[in-house]
Amino acid sequence: MSQSLLYLSEKVYFTVNTCKNCHINSRAFGVLTLREMEQFEKGCTQVPFQKGDKVIKEGIPVTNVIYLKSGLVKVCLKGLSGKDIILKVESPGSFIGLHDVFAGRVRSCSAIALTPVIACFISHEVFSMLIRANGAFALEVLKYISREEVDYLYSFISMQERHVHGRVAGIMLYFADHIFYADRFTLDITQSELGTMIGASRESVSRVIKEFRKGGILKWQHQTIEILRKDLLKKISKAG
């Protein structure tokens, strides 16, 4: 994506996108006409974030649709105890908090950068205008939201039916196959945070990870995870 810099504050540089040339492009954008894409670009601003920054803050008004161009974020919801519960990890090519754009006026979740991130902030007005004007675009957005809901329901049921060993195996395969597309990756989340993702205690997760390491199934050193026996991990995940 070609860029031009626009200085808006003393600390943060924002960029204006040429979206039609972006190599990280949603299928929804592919159905826009040239004129619609030009309108889209006028309402799209690219924003860089550092690791640990909040890309979205829970409870703030919804003014933009956010599209992740690069980096990883963890999507969190504050639980009854006041602690953040990680719902999922999002990778490039994902909309973040898209449901909030249509469901309410404030953000229901937070999104925190796990790595340096570049996010595209799309004007709510421009996005809504394109949905009204282009039925094919609206259909692609609806498909995206529907896939997200189906994936979440499947994940919820899957976690409910599995024991802790199956849950840990399943989340490791999810990271490898759907987030990093590699069997060796670096993930900046703690075992306690991993537990919140799969509905298990930190102690249970630590015990299972220790067993997997001892059994030669995976390595976990600092923030680097390497799957050594993917075939066995799949069997454990499937058996639950």
N, C-alpha and C positions, 0 to 999 in steps of 0.2 A: 504494500500500500504506500503510495507516495505521500509525502507529508509537507506541510508548511507550518512553521512554529508561530504560535501566537502567545505573547507574553501577557499573563493576566494577573500575576501577583509577584511578590518578591521571592517566593520559595518554590512555586509550582509552575511548570511549563505545560501548557495544553497544546494539542496539535489538531489541526483541521485535516480531515481525511479525504483522499480520493478513493471512495469506497469501491468503485467499479473495478479497480485494479487489485483489490485486496485478495491475498491468497488464502485467507481464512474467511470463507464466505458461507453463510447459511443458504440453504436451498430456497428459503423465502425470498432472499434478495435477488436470486436468479430470475425470478418471474417479473421483476419490475421493468418497466419501459425505460428508455434512455432519459426521457424527461422526468419520470418519477425518481430515477436514481439521482438525478441532479437535485431534485427537491430534497431527497433523503440526505444527500451530502451536506446541504445547507443546514440541516438540523442535527448533524452528527459531529460530536467533538471527542477527540481521543485524549484520554487522561492516563498518565503513568502513576503507578503506585509502588511503594517499596514493601518488602516483606514485613508483615505485621500491621500494615495500614488497613483501615476499614474502607472497603470499596462501597459498601452499603451499611447504613446504620439502622438498626431496628427502631421503628417508631417515628421516623422522619417522613414528611410528605413525599408522595410519589410524583416526581416531575420528569423522569426519564425512563426509557427502556435501556437496559445495560447489556452490552454484548461483549463477551470476553475474547479479545484478540490474541493475547499471549499470557502465559503464566497459569498458576493454579490458585483457586480460592476455596476456602471452606465455608459452607453455608451453615449458619448457626441460628438456633432459636433459644431464647432464654427460658429455662425451666422454672418450676415452682420454687426451687431452692435459690434461684437467682444466678445459677451457673449456666454458661452457654453449652447447649447440646448440639453436637455436630450432626447435621442431617445428611450431608453428602459433600463430596469434593467435586468441583466443576473444573473442566479443562477447556482449552481454546475451542471456539466454535459454539459455545453455549450462551444462551440467554440467562441472565441472573435475575431471579425474582420477577419473571415475566407475569406470573399469576397475579401479583400485586397491582399490575397496571390495570387489570379489569375487575379485580375483586374488592378493592378498597382504596382509600385515600392515603394510607400510611404503609410503610414497609413492615411486613410481618416477621422478617428475618434479617439477620446481619450477614455480610459476606466479608471475610478477612483474607487478605493476601497471604498465601503460603510461600510464594516466591515473588520476585519482581513481576508486576502485572501491567499490561496495557489494556484498558477497558474503553469501549466506545459508548459514550453517552448519547443516546438518540432522543431527541425532543419528543415528549409525550404527544404533543399536538401534531407533529409531523407523522409519527407512527400511526396515530389514530386516523389521520387524513388518508394515509395510504391504504389502510384496512378498508375504509369506506369506499375508496376509489377503485381498488383493484381486488376483485374477488379471488383471483388465483393467489395473491399475496395473503389475503385473509385466511384462505384454506390452508396454506402452508404453516401459518402461525398457529392455527387451530390444531393441525396435525402435531406440531411440536409440543404444544401444551398437553395434548392427549397422550403422546408417547411418554412425557414426563410423569403423568399421573399413573399410567399403566406400570411403568418401571418402578415407581414408588410403592404401589400396591403390591407388586410382585416381591419387591425387596422386603416389605413389612411382613407379608405372610411367610416368606422364606425364613426370615429371622425368627419368627414365632415358632416355627416347626423344628428348627435345628437346635441341637445342643451347642455348647460354647465352642467345641472343637470345629463343628461344621460352620459356625458363624465366622470364626477367625479365618478358616480356610477360604470361605466364600468372599470375605472382604479383601483378602490378599489377591485372589484371582481377579476380583473387580478392579483393583488398582493396576494390576499387571496388564489386563486385557482391554480395559476401557478408559483408563486415565493415562498411563505411561506407555502402553504398547511395547513393553519390555519386561523381562523377568528380573531385572536388576534396576532399582530405582531409589531415589532419595525422597523421603517424605517427612516433612517437618510437623508431625503430630506425635503426641505422647501415647503410651499404652493406655493411660487413663482416658484420653480423648477417643482413642480407638474403641474403648469400652462403651462410651456413650453412643457411638455410631451403631453398635451391634446389640445394645441392650444388655451389657454384661459388666461386672465389676472389674476394676483395675487388677485386683488380685487374680481373678479368673483368667483374664487375658494374659497376664504375665506368666501364669502357670502353663497355659497352652503354648505360648511362644517358646517357653523354656523346653517343653516337650518336643516341639517341632525342631528346635535347634539341636537338641540332643539326638533326635532321630534322623538328622541329616536332611530334613525336608526344606528348611530355609535357614538363611543367616540373617541376623538383625544386629548390626553394629552401629551404634550411635543413631544416625537417621537414615542409614542405608540398609535396604532390605533386598535380599537376593533369594529367589525361589530356586531351589536345587532339585527338588523332586515334584515337578508340576503334575505328573501323572498321579502321584499319591495324594497330592493336595486336592486334585479334582475328585478323587474317590472319597476322601474325607468330607468334602463339601457336599457331594451328592448323597452320601449316607446320612448326613446330618448329625 
